[in-house]
Amino acid sequence: MSRETAQFDRRTLLRGALATAAIAPLAGALDACGGSSPSGGGGGSSAGPKSATNPFGLADNSSVEAVIFNGGYGYDYVKFAAAQVPKQSGFSGVTIKVSPSTQIAQQLQPRFVGGNPPDLIDNSGENAIGFNAIEQQLETLDDVFEADNYEGTKIADTLYPNVKLPGTFDGKFLAMNYVMTVYGIWYSATLFQQNGWTPPKTWDDAIALGAKAKAKGKYLWVWGKEAATYYQTMAVDSAIKEGGDDVRLALENLESGCWSKPQIQDVFNALGECVQKGYFVPGGAGTQFTAAQAKWSNDEQAILYPSGGWIENEMKKATKSDFQMTGAPEPTVSSSPKMPYESLRAAAGEPYIVPSQGKNVAGGKELLRAMLSKAAATNFSKTRLAPTIVKGLVPSNGFGSTALVSQTKMLDAAGSNTFNYQFVDYYGMNTDQLVPWNSFLSGQLDVAGLTKALQGITDKIANDSSVKKLKIT
């Protein structure tokens, strides 16, 4: 859950994977691990010789430390990739420590300040570090894509188009987003077939479906406290589909009044109607997010859930048998939106960064190279049921995953009508935004109050001269 984002997303965030970036701490600690021999720009003393098979100069017998966000995708897929490194010629003495974290900002911001960050970080989840805070302390990663993979093919030639864009800030490629994340609404194909339901294409359809669900003793939606902003992601995506770039650029560039755009207000009003009509499972603001999600995937109390493609893997231990999890595009406001209904927020997510002051910059980049090998990327898709940025590795049966098959179909149907945005991740907004969204979904805050709160968070950043701004065109 990148976010993830929109994810533990997440989501990015999105949860998402999207993944959303923020700086709020949770509890716990992570042990540091020593390393050595960075490449150029790193914080250590020297690097080994570079070659076609050792493009970053990873030194013999060096150690590498990686800290991976332990969300919807887990972290053992990086351990799998790490195990590929010593198998390569010249790397037999290299050791790699891969550690999980759900508290990226709390644990690693002090290490950035202290000049001893890990060599590789999966900067994802609700508690990721806002990129504006660390942009000047990161390695550029163009050389990773220019290197050959473990199969001897230039990495850039094996990837989907435009995968650099989500991790490029001020023209510098600083974050390798590893997972192709598709955002949508998710449902049980089995349950929908049994009831003769179809996924809603407009918000009028969604509200009508809510009434049908209520008649069956079910809710339309559910949320958990850490993932309340999944509904913001859905709302923004829906509004962008309705209004096009005018909506997207207003949010990206922190414009005054951007949350009052008519298309955004229309979606907020539709969600507000869902709240008032009792179409949300009650108590989400006091429910841990995966427990809330289980009320959809296992108990079927709710019939729809907005998320990124990480959701199937995240809930695989709490999904009803024969659920047939399937994704669909988010609803539009009208039947004649600026972008077609099939349009998607779809982009590379789960951002990996290599700090310049890491003790083994070469090691951090080599681990990324390993993750982009055919073996590691195939292992991720097969075990996490989500595509990586390495193209052509998912079979037509989606390794038996209905969710993965549906993502492929959604991408095919969208074609060139895909979009993405960075403002939540870049400015680390998510933690602040969770507060009004939990209140709104609980019925304690109306649309006007939600809009005011979100605009206040945006204006605070826009008016802070100490915060570097991105100008998106």
N, C-alpha and C positions, 0 to 999 in steps of 0.2 A: 504494500500500500504505500504508491508513490505518490505526488502528492504529493506523488505523489503526491498534482497534485494535487490534491484530493486524496490523500492516502496517508494511512500509515504506510503512495499514492504515490502511492501516491502519490496515499494517496497519496503521489503525488500525488502525492501530490505530487499522484493524482498523482493518494491517494491519492501518489499520486501524488500520480503515479501525482503526478502527477503524482509531480509531487509537489506539496506546498512547503515553502521554506519559512521557518520561524526561529525564534531564539528562546522560547520558554523552556525552563528546565523541568525534568521529572526527577526521580530519585535514583541513586546508584552511583557506581564508579566503575572505571575501566583501567586496568593495569597498562602502563606504558611498556613498550618493548624496544630495546636498542636496535640499531642498524648501522650500516656503514656505506661508504662509497657512492655518493650521489653523482648524477651526471651534471653537465653544465647548468648553472643556475641554482643548484641545490645547496643545502646547508652543510654538507660534509666536506671531507678533505680532498678526495680524489675519486676517479672512476676508472673502470677497466677499459681496455681497448675496444673500439667499435668495429663492427663488421656487419655483413649482410645478415648473419645469423645472431648477432648481438648488437642490434642497431642503436641501443642507448648506452652501451658500455657498462653493463651490469658486471660488477667485479666478482671474481672467484670468492667463494666462501663468505659471501656477504649475507646479511639478514635483512628481511623486509617486513614492515609492519603495515597491516591494512585493517581499518575499522569500517565495518559494513552495517548499514541500517538494517535492523532485524524486524522488518515489517511483513507485508504480505508475501514477499518473495523469499523470506528467510535470508540466510547468509551462506549456507553450505555449498551453494553453486559457485561461490568464489573460492571456497576450499577445493572444490573439484578442479577449477582452473589453476589454482596454485600448485596442485599436484602435477600439472602438466609441465611446469617450468623446469624442475630438476631432470625431467626426461629429455630435455633438449641438450644438444652438444655444448659442453662448456659450462653448464649450469649445475653440475652435480653437487657442488658444495653449497649451493644457495638454500637458505632456510626461510620460510615465509610463515609468519604468524597472522592468522585471520581471526579477528575478534568481533563479536556482535555488539550492537548498541541500539537502544531506542531513545537515546538522549544525546544526539550528536552535538547540539550547541552547548549544552551544559558541560559535557565532558571535553570537547575539543576546542572551544573558543579559548579557554585558558592556555591550552598548549600552543595555539597560534600566537598568543601574546607572549608566551615564554620562549618562542622560537624552536619548539621541539614537537611539531605536529607529526602524525603518522605519515607514511609514505604514500598511502592511497586511502581515500575516504569516499564512501558512498553517502553523499550529502543529501539525504532524502528524508522524508517523513515530516510529521507535524513539528518536530523539534530540530529541523535542519538549520544551518547557519545561512542568513540572508547573504546572497552573493555580493551585494554592495559592501558588506563589511570585510570581505576577504579577497576581493577581486585582484588587488595589487600583490597578493601573496601566493598566487597560483602560477604553475607552469602552463605554458601553451602546449597544446597536445597535437598540433598538426603533424609532428614527426611520427606519432603513433599510427596515424592513418596512412602516412607515406611509407611505412615499413612493410615488409613482407610478413604474412602470417606464417603459422607453423607448417602450412601446406605449401609454402613457397609462392603464394599469390599476393600481390599488393593489396593491403587491407582495404584501401579506399575503393577498389574495384569489386569488393564483395558485399558492399553495404547498400541499403536503401538510399534513395536520393534525399538530400537536404537534412541529413541527420546531424550535421554540425550546427544548424541554426539555433536550436534551443539552448545550446551551451556556449554560444558566441556573444560576448559582451564588448561593446565598443570596438568591434572588429577583431577581437582576440578570441580564439577558440580555447576556452578554459575548462569546459566540463564535457566529458564524454557521456552522453545519455545512452544507456545500454539497451533499454527495453522499448520496443515499439508499443506505445500505450494508446489504446482506443477508449474514449470516454463515451458512455451511453447509459441507457436504463436497462436493467437486467431483470429477468423473470424466468419462471419455470415453464418451459414449453409444454410439459406434461399437464400442469395445472391449467394453463390457458386453453389447451386443447379440450380438456375435460369440461370446461365451462363455456366454450365457444367464444372466448375473449381474444382480442387482438391488441398488440401494443399501441398505445395512443400516438397519433401523428400530430395532433394539436392539443393545446391545453383544454379546449372544450371537450375533446375526446377523453382526456385524462380525468376531468371532473366527472364526466358521465360514467367512466369506468369505476371511479371511486364509489359511486352510488351502487353499481352492480356488485362490487366487492362487499360493501356494507350489508347489502341484502343477503349475502352468503355468510355473514358473520366475520368478515375479514376487513382489514385496513388496506388502504392504497399504498402508504409509505411507512417507513420506520427510520429512526435515526438514533445514533449514540453520541454521547457528549463530545468525544474527541473528533468526531467526523461530521458535526453539524454543518460544516462548510462544504460538504459534498453537495448540499442543496444550493449553495452559492455557485459552485462550479456548474451544476446543471442549469441554473438560472442564467448565468453569464453566457454559457454556450447557446442556450435557446435564444437569448436576446441577440447574440451575434448572428445567428442564422436568420433571424427576423430582419435585423437592420443592417447587417453587413459591416464593412470596415469602419463606418462612422461610429458604431458602438464600441468595437474593439479598440480603436485608436484613442477614443476618449478615456477609456479605462487605463490603457497602457501608459498614456501620457499624463495621468493624474489630473485630468481637467476638472475645473470647478463645476460642480453640478453633474458630473458624469453618471452618478447613480440615479439621477432623475431622468435619464433618457427614457422616452416613452416605451421603448421596447423592453427595457429592464423593469419599468414600473408595471407593464402588462404582465410579465412573468411573476413578479412579486405579488401582484394582486391575485393571480391564479393560485399561487402557493398559499396566500393568506386565506383564500376561499377553502382550500383543502384543510387548513388548520381549523377554521371556524366550523366546518361541516364534520369534523371529527374523523378525517381520513388518515391521520397519523396515529400510530400506536402511542399511547400516552407514556410519559415518564422518560423520554429519551435523554433529557438533560441530566438525569441521574443514572444513566445506564452506560456501562463500558461499551465501546463501539462494536467489538466483535460479538458480545452478548446480544446487542441490538440486532446486528446483522443475522444472527442465528434465528431470530424471530421471523425472519424472511426466508432464509435458506433451509432451515430445518423444521421449524414449527409452522411455517406458511401462514403466520398471523397477518403479514403484509404480503402484497403480491408484486410490488415493484421496488427496485432499489437503484439509486444513481451511483455509479462508481466507474473506475477505470478497469481495464482488463485484468488487473491483478486479483479481482474479487474471487474468482473460482479457486485459485490456489490458496488464498487467505482463508477461505471457509471450507476447504475440502474435508476437514474433520468434523464439520458441523453442517453438512448438507444432506437433505433427505434423499434416500435411495430413489433412483429414477427421476430426479429433479429436472434433468436436462436443462441446465443453466444456459441461457441464451441472451445475447445482447441485441438492442435495437437503438437507433438514433434517438436523441432527445427530442421532445415535441417542439413544434414551432407555435407561435402565437396565432398566426392566421394560415389560411390555405394557400397564400401567395407571398411567401417570404422572399427577401432579397436573395438568400441562398436556399437551394432546395432542401427538402426534408432530409434527404440522405446525407447531407453535409455532416461532417464530424470534426470535433476537436481530436486530432490524432497527430502525435508527434513522438519523437524519441524522448523517453523519460528515464528516471533513475540516474541522476547525475553523479558521475565519478570525477573526482578532482585529485590532482597531485600537487601538494604544497611545495613551494620552492625551497622552504627551509627544512623539509624532510631530510632525514639522515641518508636516505637511499632513494633519490629521485629516479635513478635508472631502474631500480627495483619496482617502484610504483608503476612506471610506464611499461615495464616488462610484464607485470601482472595484467595490465590492461590488454597487452598484446595476446597473452594467453587466453583471456576471456573472449577474445575475438577469433580464436581458432575454431575450426569446424567442430571439433569434439566438444569444446566447452559450450559453444553457442547452442549446439544441438541438445546437449544435456540440459541446459536451462529450459529450452522450449518444451522438452519432453517431460521434465519434472515440475516445471512451474506453469505449464499450460499457457504460455504467453510467448509471442515472437520477440526475438532480439533484433538489433539493427542489422544483423547479418542476414542477408536475403536468401531465399530458396531452401531453407532447412526444415520447414514445416510441411509434412505430407498432407494430402487432401483429406485424410480422415482426422487430422488434428490430433494425432496420438490418442484418439478416442475421446477427445474433449469437444462437447457441443459448444462451449463458450469460445474455444479457440477457432473452431470452424466458423462460428458466427462473426468473429472479429475479422476473419479473412473476407467473408462475404460483405461485411459493412465497408471495409476498405475498398473493395472492388466496386461497390455501388457508389461510394463517394467520389471515386476517381480523383480529379484535381480539386474537388471541393472540400479540402481540409484546411484547418486553421489551428493556430496555437497562440498563446499569450504568456507573458513572463512577469507581469507586474506583481502578482502575489509572491512568487518565488524570489524575485530580485530584491524586493523591499522588505521581505520577511513579515508580511502582514497577517498571516493566518491566525496566530495566537490571539491577537486583538479581535479579529473578525469572528472567532468562535463565540465570543461572549454575546453579541447581539443575535447571532443566528440561533443559539440555544434558547434565548429568550423569545425570539420570534416563533420558532417551531413549537414552543411550549404554550403559545397564546398569550404571553405576558407583554409582548411588544407588537405593535401594529406595523403596517407597511411604512407609514410615515416615520415611525421610530426607528425601524430597521434602516431605512434610507439615510436618515440623519446620522445614525451611528457609523455606518459604512463611509459616508462622505467625510465625517469627522476624522476617521482613521486615515483616509486618503489625503485630506487637506493638511493634516499634521505633517505628513511626509513631504507633500508638495511644497509646504512653506518653510521647511527646515533646510536652511542653506548649507548645513554641514553634510547633508545626504546628497551624494552624487546621483544625478538623474539620467535615465536613459531616454533618448528621444527616438521614438518608434515611428516609422513612416510606412 
